[in-house]
Amino acid sequence: MNVAFLCLGGNIGNRIVNLNATKDAISRILGRITAQSYIYETAAWGSVSENKYLNQVIKIETQLSAQNLLAKALRIEKSLGRKRGSAKNTDRTVDIDILFFNSEIISAKAIEIPHPRLHLRNFVLKPLNDIAPDFVHPVLKKSISILLKNSKDKLPVKKYNALKDLKYICFEGNIGSGKTTLAKVLAKKLNARFLPEEFEDNPLLPLFYDNKKLFAFPLEYSFLVSRFKQLNQTFKSEKKLIVSDYSLYKCLWFAKINLSKKDFILFKKQFKIIADQLPKPDLIVYLNTSTKNLKQNIKKRGRKYEQSISNDYLNSISKQYDKGFAKINNIQTLHITINAYHRRLEKVSVKTINNFIKENFG
C-alpha cells in the first residue's frame, strides 16, 4: 500500500461543496483518506484573481502507482468542472496536486514528485504541517515544520471559518423525533435565528387525521405555500445563520405518502417551481429513531389529533425519508440515530453536529 499526500483547492463555484465532492471522489477512486488538515482560506497565489481559495491537505493510502494516481486525479478534476488551459494559476473549481508519494523522487515529463514548488507556498505548508510536521522532504532533507518556519511566502493563510458562510441549517425527521427541541439548542449554541414550523396554526391538520382522503391535497398544498412564505420572508430579512426545525423537502415526502398518484404528479410540479425560488440548505440533520420512541414522544407532547397516528403510518414516513435523502445531491446531510431519549442527548447531538460542521465545512 502506497502513502500519498495531496493538496486540494478551488476558488470558484461553491468552494466547500466542491472540496467535499473532491474528497468523496478521492475516497471512491484513489484510495482511503487517513488524515485531513484544517481547511484554509487564501488569496490566489501568483494571480490577480479576487476569488479566494479554500485549500486542504489530505493523506491517503492507495494501491495505485504515482502515474495512475495522477491520471485518475486529473479525471476527477475534469468530472468536477475543472477546465485546464495554457495559462497558469487560473481560477478553478478544483485542483488536486500530488505533494509526496511515499518518499519517492520521480522526475518525468508528465509528473514530478515531490511537487517542485510546495516548499514555496504557505497554503500548502500550513495544512501539510497540521498532519505531517515531521515528514522529511526527500529532496530538501528538511521536515515540513522546518520548511514552514523558514518559508519566505508572505501570502496570508487563515483557517476557514465556515460559520461566516453558513446560511441555513435545517432538521428533519419523523413525527415526534425531537426536531424542534434540538434545533432550538443548536440555534442558541451557534447564535443563530431559530425558525420553527408554524404547523399548529393550520386548521386543516386535525381534519386530515379524521379524513385523510378528503383533506390530503388541501393540507399538503397549504403546507407547501405556508412553508415557502415563511422561508422566503425570513431569507429576505435575516442576516444571521438560520436554523429551522423543518425543510421544504418535507412537503414532497409527506405528499408522496398522503396523495394519490395523480395528485402527487401535480403537486411535484408545483413543488419544483416553489423550491427553485429558495436557497438550498447548507446542511440537513436527519433524526432517525424507532417507531416505539416516536409513539412515546407523540403521547408525551399530548396533541389530541396525533394520538390516533398508527405505527404503519409512521413506518411509511420513515421509509419515505430514507428514499428522499438518497435522492438529495449537493447538500450536506448528517444522519443521527437516536436509540433512546435521555438527559444528555441534546449535548451529545450538538457535539456531533459541531464536529460534522468542522470536518465538512472548515
C-alpha positions in Angstrom: 0.0 0.0 0.0 1.4 3.4 -1.0 1.0 6.6 1.0 0.5 9.9 -0.8 -0.1 13.5 0.4 -2.5 15.5 -1.8 -3.2 19.2 -1.8 -6.8 20.1 -2.7 -8.0 23.6 -3.6 -10.5 25.7 -5.6 -11.8 29.3 -5.8 -14.9 29.3 -7.9 -18.4 27.9 -7.5 -19.5 26.6 -4.1 -16.0 26.1 -2.8 -16.9 23.9 0.2 -19.2 21.7 -1.8 -16.6 21.3 -4.4 -14.0 20.4 -1.8 -16.2 17.8 -0.2 -17.1 16.4 -3.6 -13.4 16.1 -4.4 -12.7 14.1 -1.2 -15.7 11.9 -1.8 -14.4 11.1 -5.3 -10.9 10.5 -4.0 -12.2 8.0 -1.4 -14.1 6.1 -4.1 -11.5 6.2 -6.9 -8.0 6.9 -5.5 -7.8 5.4 -2.0 -8.7 5.7 1.7 -8.3 9.1 3.3 -6.4 8.5 6.6 -5.8 12.2 7.7 -7.1 15.6 6.9 -5.8 19.1 7.7 -7.8 22.1 8.7 -9.3 23.9 5.8 -7.6 27.2 5.0 -8.7 30.3 3.0 -6.1 32.2 1.0 -5.9 34.8 -1.7 -5.0 33.5 -5.2 -1.2 32.7 -5.4 0.6 34.0 -8.4 -2.6 35.6 -9.8 -4.6 38.8 -9.7 -7.9 37.0 -9.2 -10.0 38.3 -6.3 -11.6 34.9 -5.8 -10.1 33.4 -2.6 -9.1 29.7 -2.4 -10.1 27.0 0.0 -7.1 24.6 0.5 -6.7 21.4 2.4 -4.1 18.7 2.5 -5.1 15.0 2.9 -3.1 11.8 3.4 -4.3 8.7 1.5 -3.4 5.1 1.3 -3.6 3.8 -2.3 -2.8 0.8 -4.4 -2.2 2.9 -7.4 1.2 3.8 -8.8 2.1 7.5 -8.9 1.4 7.7 -12.6 -2.0 6.1 -12.3 -2.8 8.3 -9.3 -2.1 11.4 -11.3 -4.1 10.2 -14.3 -7.2 9.4 -12.1 -6.8 12.7 -10.2 -7.0 14.6 -13.4 -10.2 12.7 -14.4 -11.7 13.7 -11.0 -10.8 17.3 -11.6 -12.5 17.2 -15.1 -15.6 15.5 -13.7 -16.0 18.3 -11.2 -15.7 21.1 -13.7 -12.0 21.8 -13.9 -11.1 23.3 -17.3 -7.4 23.3 -18.0 -5.8 25.8 -20.4 -2.4 27.1 -21.3 -2.4 29.9 -18.7 -1.1 29.1 -15.2 -2.7 29.8 -11.8 -6.1 30.5 -13.4 -9.4 30.2 -11.3 -10.6 26.7 -11.0 -13.4 24.7 -9.3 -11.0 22.0 -8.0 -7.3 21.3 -8.1 -5.6 18.1 -6.9 -1.8 18.2 -6.5 0.3 15.3 -5.5 2.8 16.6 -3.0 4.5 13.4 -1.9 4.3 9.7 -2.9 5.9 7.6 -0.2 9.4 9.2 0.0 10.0 8.7 -3.7 11.7 11.1 -6.1 10.0 10.9 -9.5 11.0 13.2 -12.4 9.4 12.8 -15.8 7.8 14.9 -18.5 4.2 14.4 -17.1 4.9 14.1 -13.4 7.3 15.5 -10.8 7.3 14.3 -7.2 7.8 15.8 -4.7 5.8 18.8 -6.0 8.5 21.2 -7.1 7.0 24.3 -5.5 5.4 23.0 -2.4 8.2 24.5 -0.1 7.5 28.0 -1.5 3.8 28.1 -0.7 2.4 28.6 2.8 -1.1 27.5 1.6 0.5 24.0 1.1 2.9 24.0 4.0 0.5 25.1 6.7 -2.1 22.4 6.1 0.6 19.9 5.5 2.1 20.8 8.8 -1.2 20.0 10.5 -1.0 16.3 9.6 2.7 15.6 8.9 5.0 18.1 10.6 7.9 15.6 10.9 7.7 14.3 7.4 11.1 14.8 5.7 11.2 16.2 2.2 13.2 13.6 0.3 15.0 16.2 -1.8 15.4 19.1 0.6 16.1 16.8 3.5 14.1 19.1 5.9 10.9 18.4 7.8 7.7 20.1 6.9 7.7 22.1 10.2 11.2 23.5 9.4 10.2 24.3 5.8 7.2 26.2 7.1 9.3 28.0 9.7 11.9 29.1 7.0 9.3 30.0 4.4 9.5 33.4 2.9 6.0 33.3 1.5 4.0 36.4 2.8 0.6 35.4 1.4 -1.9 35.3 4.4 -3.2 31.8 5.1 -6.1 31.7 7.6 -8.2 28.9 9.0 -11.5 28.9 7.2 -14.5 29.8 9.4 -17.4 28.0 7.9 -20.0 29.8 10.1 -19.5 33.0 8.3 -20.6 31.4 5.1 -23.2 29.0 6.5 -26.7 30.5 5.9 -29.2 27.7 6.6 -29.3 24.5 8.6 -32.5 22.5 9.0 -33.6 19.5 10.9 -35.7 16.7 9.5 -37.2 13.6 11.0 -40.5 11.7 11.6 -43.4 13.0 13.7 -42.1 13.1 17.3 -38.4 12.7 16.5 -37.4 15.8 18.5 -36.5 18.2 15.7 -37.8 21.3 17.4 -36.0 20.7 20.7 -32.6 20.0 19.1 -33.0 22.9 16.5 -33.6 25.3 19.4 -30.5 24.1 21.3 -28.2 24.3 18.2 -29.5 27.8 17.2 -28.7 29.1 20.7 -25.2 27.4 20.5 -24.4 29.0 17.2 -26.1 32.4 18.0 -28.4 31.7 15.0 -32.0 32.6 14.3 -34.3 29.7 15.2 -37.2 29.3 12.7 -40.0 27.0 13.9 -42.5 25.5 11.7 -46.0 27.0 12.0 -47.9 23.8 11.6 -50.1 24.1 14.7 -51.8 27.1 13.2 -53.1 25.0 10.2 -56.8 24.3 10.8 -56.7 21.5 8.2 -54.4 19.3 10.2 -57.0 17.9 12.7 -59.4 17.5 9.8 -56.8 15.5 7.8 -56.3 13.0 10.6 -60.1 12.5 10.7 -60.4 12.1 6.9 -57.1 11.7 5.1 -58.6 11.0 1.7 -60.7 14.2 1.6 -58.2 16.6 3.2 -54.8 15.3 2.0 -54.4 17.6 -1.0 -55.6 20.9 0.5 -53.4 20.1 3.6 -50.2 19.3 1.7 -50.7 22.3 -0.7 -51.4 24.7 2.2 -48.2 23.5 4.0 -46.2 24.0 0.8 -47.4 27.6 0.4 -47.0 28.5 4.1 -43.5 27.0 4.4 -42.4 28.8 1.2 -43.9 32.1 2.5 -42.2 31.7 5.9 -38.8 30.8 4.4 -38.9 33.4 1.7 -39.7 36.2 4.1 -37.0 35.1 6.5 -34.3 34.8 3.9 -35.0 38.3 2.7 -34.8 39.9 6.1 -32.4 37.8 8.2 -28.6 38.3 8.1 -27.8 35.7 10.7 -27.5 31.9 10.3 -31.0 30.3 10.2 -31.7 27.0 12.0 -35.1 25.6 11.3 -36.9 22.5 12.5 -38.1 21.5 9.0 -37.0 21.7 5.4 -39.1 22.3 2.3 -38.4 18.7 1.2 -40.7 17.6 3.9 -43.6 18.7 1.7 -42.6 16.4 -1.1 -42.0 13.4 1.2 -45.3 13.6 3.0 -47.2 14.3 -0.2 -45.8 11.1 -1.7 -47.4 9.2 1.2 -50.7 11.0 1.5 -51.7 11.8 -2.1 -52.9 9.7 -4.9 -50.5 9.2 -7.9 -52.4 11.7 -10.0 -52.4 14.4 -7.3 -48.8 13.7 -6.5 -47.7 14.3 -10.1 -49.5 17.7 -10.0 -48.1 18.5 -6.5 -44.5 17.6 -7.6 -44.6 20.1 -10.4 -45.7 22.9 -8.1 -43.1 21.9 -5.5 -40.3 22.2 -8.1 -41.4 25.7 -9.1 -41.5 26.8 -5.5 -38.3 25.1 -4.3 -36.3 26.7 -7.1 -37.2 30.1 -5.6 -35.5 29.4 -2.3 -31.8 28.9 -1.3 -30.9 25.3 -0.6 -29.9 24.3 2.9 -26.2 24.1 3.7 -26.8 21.2 6.0 -29.8 18.9 6.8 -29.7 17.0 10.1 -31.9 13.9 10.0 -33.0 12.5 13.3 -33.8 8.8 12.9 -35.4 6.8 15.7 -37.6 3.8 16.3 -41.4 3.8 15.9 -41.6 2.9 19.6 -39.7 6.1 20.6 -41.9 8.2 18.2 -45.1 6.9 19.7 -43.8 7.6 23.2 -42.9 11.2 22.3 -46.2 11.8 20.5 -48.1 10.6 23.6 -45.9 12.7 25.8 -46.5 16.0 24.0 -50.2 15.4 24.1 -51.6 16.8 20.8 -55.1 15.3 20.6 -55.2 14.9 16.8 -51.9 13.0 16.8 -52.8 10.3 19.3 -54.5 8.1 16.6 -51.4 8.0 14.3 -50.7 4.4 13.5 -47.4 2.5 13.5 -47.9 1.8 9.8 -48.2 5.4 9.0 -45.0 6.3 11.0 -43.2 3.4 9.3 -44.2 4.6 5.9 -42.9 8.1 6.7 -39.6 6.7 7.8 -39.2 4.7 4.6 -40.1 7.8 2.5 -37.5 9.9 4.4 -34.8 7.3 3.6 -35.8 7.3 -0.1 -35.9 11.1 -0.1 -32.5 11.6 1.4 -31.0 9.1 -1.0 -32.0 11.4 -3.9 -30.6 14.6 -2.4 -27.5 15.9 -4.2 -25.1 18.8 -3.4 -26.4 19.2 0.1 -24.5 18.0 3.1 -26.6 15.6 5.2 -26.0 14.3 8.7 -27.9 11.3 9.9 -28.2 10.9 13.7 -29.6 7.7 15.0 -31.3 8.1 18.4 -31.6 4.8 20.3 -33.1 6.3 23.4 -34.1 9.8 24.6 -32.1 10.8 27.7 -30.8 13.8 29.7 -27.5 14.1 27.8 -29.0 13.6 24.3 -29.0 17.3 23.4 -25.4 17.9 24.5 -24.2 14.7 22.6 -26.1 15.5 19.5 -24.9 19.2 19.3 -21.3 18.0 19.7 -21.8 15.5 16.9 -23.3 18.3 14.7 -20.4 20.7 15.6 -17.8 18.1 14.7 -19.5 17.4 11.4 -19.5 21.1 10.6 -15.8 21.4 11.4 -14.9 18.4 9.3 -17.1 19.2 6.3 -17.2 23.0 6.3 -14.0 24.0 7.8 
